[in-house]
């Protein structure tokens, strides 16, 4: 992890008393990835007779089941993106001796049961994570971390060259 990335990592303490590292995570990027894995559902195809033997097969966006199918797809995409975001946060944790002992104790108590094999995910989801409200707060923090700050926007905007014929240099106002 580069200095820039490390500098952008903040912390969050759950009601469990555990503090987690929160890196910037772009929800736009995650949604793009998820949409590739879960393609948008298409409405069913129907046969349309335009007369004179002109019969075509077209998508029926007015199918009564399609809005429900599409809403379910949107919900699935949002849940999967949130899950991937939480996994991304989980993998940014540092597992010290205390956390490794917590993991070992958790596994010992659940001997014979199916338990998450990855230490990062197990510690994050089963030991550190707090309430559903805290999960939403954590998700929002990670998203805010990924948004450009006014300083970064101004730096980038003021770095554009003005050497194109007919162009002029524009500076961002101070905020």
C-alpha atoms as one frame of an Amber mdcrd trajectory, in Angstrom:
protein
   0.000   0.000   0.000   1.428   3.366  -1.007   1.845   6.357   1.283  -1.116
   8.078  -0.395  -3.384   5.101   0.221  -2.171   4.653   3.798  -2.733   8.336
   4.535  -6.342   8.054   3.367  -7.173   5.154   5.704  -9.248   6.202   8.723
 -10.522   4.171  11.675 -13.949   3.276  13.018 -14.777   1.757  16.403 -17.790
  -0.538  16.655 -20.023  -1.084  19.683 -18.112  -4.366  20.095 -15.114  -2.242
  21.124 -13.145  -3.304  18.058 -11.528  -0.648  15.892 -11.231  -1.237  12.168
  -9.226   0.470   9.449 -11.440   2.050   6.770  -9.800   2.567   3.373 -11.393
   4.577   0.588 -13.668   2.278  -1.420 -15.452   3.498  -4.542 -19.030   2.270
  -4.716 -19.172   3.319  -8.389 -16.273   1.004  -9.172 -17.793  -1.850  -7.179
 -21.193  -1.427  -8.825 -19.516  -1.546 -12.225 -17.798  -4.825 -11.309 -20.987
  -6.327  -9.895 -23.033  -5.381 -12.959 -20.553  -7.347 -15.080 -21.118 -10.395
 -12.873 -24.892  -9.886 -12.646 -26.113  -8.658 -16.052 -29.279  -6.568 -16.160
 -32.332  -8.757 -16.727 -34.056  -8.312 -20.040 -37.821  -8.434 -20.414 -39.341
 -11.442 -22.138 -39.579 -11.577 -25.908 -43.000 -11.586 -27.514 -44.155 -12.113
 -31.085 -45.629  -8.936 -32.608 -47.700  -9.128 -35.775 -47.478  -5.849 -37.730
 -49.774  -7.187 -40.456 -49.047  -8.173 -44.051 -46.924 -11.047 -42.790 -44.539
  -8.731 -40.908 -43.976 -10.650 -37.673 -41.203  -9.567 -35.323 -39.903 -10.693
 -31.976 -39.513  -7.746 -29.583 -38.767  -7.212 -25.925 -41.906  -6.609 -23.882
 -41.007  -3.887 -21.372 -44.684  -3.839 -20.330 -44.614  -7.427 -19.096 -46.271
  -7.362 -15.637 -43.432  -9.371 -14.053 -40.580  -7.293 -15.491 -40.664  -4.368
 -12.987 -40.526  -6.842 -10.102 -37.691  -8.792 -11.749 -35.754  -5.574 -12.405
 -36.251  -4.317  -8.816 -34.988  -7.647  -7.461 -31.941  -7.408  -9.736 -31.202
  -3.848  -8.510 -31.455  -5.015  -4.898 -29.145  -7.965  -5.600 -26.568  -5.671
  -7.226 -26.653  -3.251  -4.266 -26.296  -6.054  -1.711 -23.429  -7.678  -3.613
 -21.610  -4.342  -3.974 -22.005  -3.681  -0.244 -20.740  -7.181   0.533 -17.677
  -6.631  -1.669 -17.071  -3.263  -0.022 -17.124  -4.852   3.436 -14.766  -7.592
   2.220 -12.413  -4.891   0.898 -12.450  -3.232   4.313 -11.897  -6.609   6.015
  -8.763  -7.252   3.966  -7.291  -3.879   5.047  -7.152  -4.957   8.684  -3.950
  -5.787  10.486  -4.178  -9.052  12.365  -2.014  -8.708  15.468  -1.522 -11.317
  18.208  -4.657 -10.202  20.103  -6.833 -10.571  17.014  -5.290 -13.933  16.138
  -6.074 -15.128  19.684  -9.681 -13.940  19.280  -9.895 -15.880  16.013  -8.452
 -19.037  17.609 -10.898 -18.773  20.523 -13.833 -18.281  18.121 -12.813 -21.369
  16.129 -12.306 -23.412  19.289 -15.828 -22.582  20.518 -17.269 -23.663  17.172
 -15.254 -26.820  16.657 -17.129 -29.183  14.337 -19.147 -26.331  12.782 -18.489
 -24.739   9.426 -16.456 -21.586  10.133 -15.013 -18.990   7.741 -11.523 -20.136
   6.732 -10.065 -16.696   5.999  -8.763 -15.035   9.183  -9.414 -11.495   7.935
 -13.032 -12.201   7.051 -13.666 -14.208  10.217 -12.274 -11.504  12.511 -14.072
  -8.703  10.684 -17.501 -10.317  10.315 -17.699 -12.461  13.454 -15.673 -10.539
  16.033 -15.395  -6.872  15.084 -18.616  -6.042  13.259 -21.329  -4.279  15.220
 -24.964  -3.558  14.444 -26.610  -3.098  11.044 -26.693   0.662  11.654 -22.950
   0.658  12.278 -22.410  -1.292   9.060 -24.259   1.426   7.124 -22.153   4.077
   8.861 -18.967   2.182   7.990 -20.067   1.840   4.353 -20.769   5.580   4.189
 -17.347   6.397   5.676 -15.564   4.221   3.116 -17.524   5.854   0.284 -16.774
   9.382   1.563 -13.088   8.463   1.739 -13.168   7.617  -1.984 -14.723  10.933
  -2.998 -12.330  13.622  -4.191 -11.697  16.427  -1.738 -11.982  20.063  -2.839
  -8.196  20.310  -2.512  -7.602  17.400  -4.887 -10.132  18.752  -7.393  -8.522
  22.215  -7.275  -5.030  20.725  -7.648  -6.064  18.718 -10.703  -8.064  21.566
 -12.257  -5.234  24.051 -11.825  -2.820  21.576 -13.386  -4.459  21.626 -16.821
  -2.266  23.168 -19.478  -3.506  26.198 -21.341  -1.292  25.842 -24.416  -4.047
  24.774 -26.801  -4.868  27.460 -29.354  -7.887  29.421 -28.192  -7.772  28.031
 -24.666  -7.442  30.005 -21.482  -6.283  29.041 -18.021  -9.107  28.641 -15.541
  -8.476  28.487 -11.816 -10.795  26.851  -9.342 -12.262  29.255  -6.749 -11.104
  28.835  -3.189 -13.699  27.119  -1.038
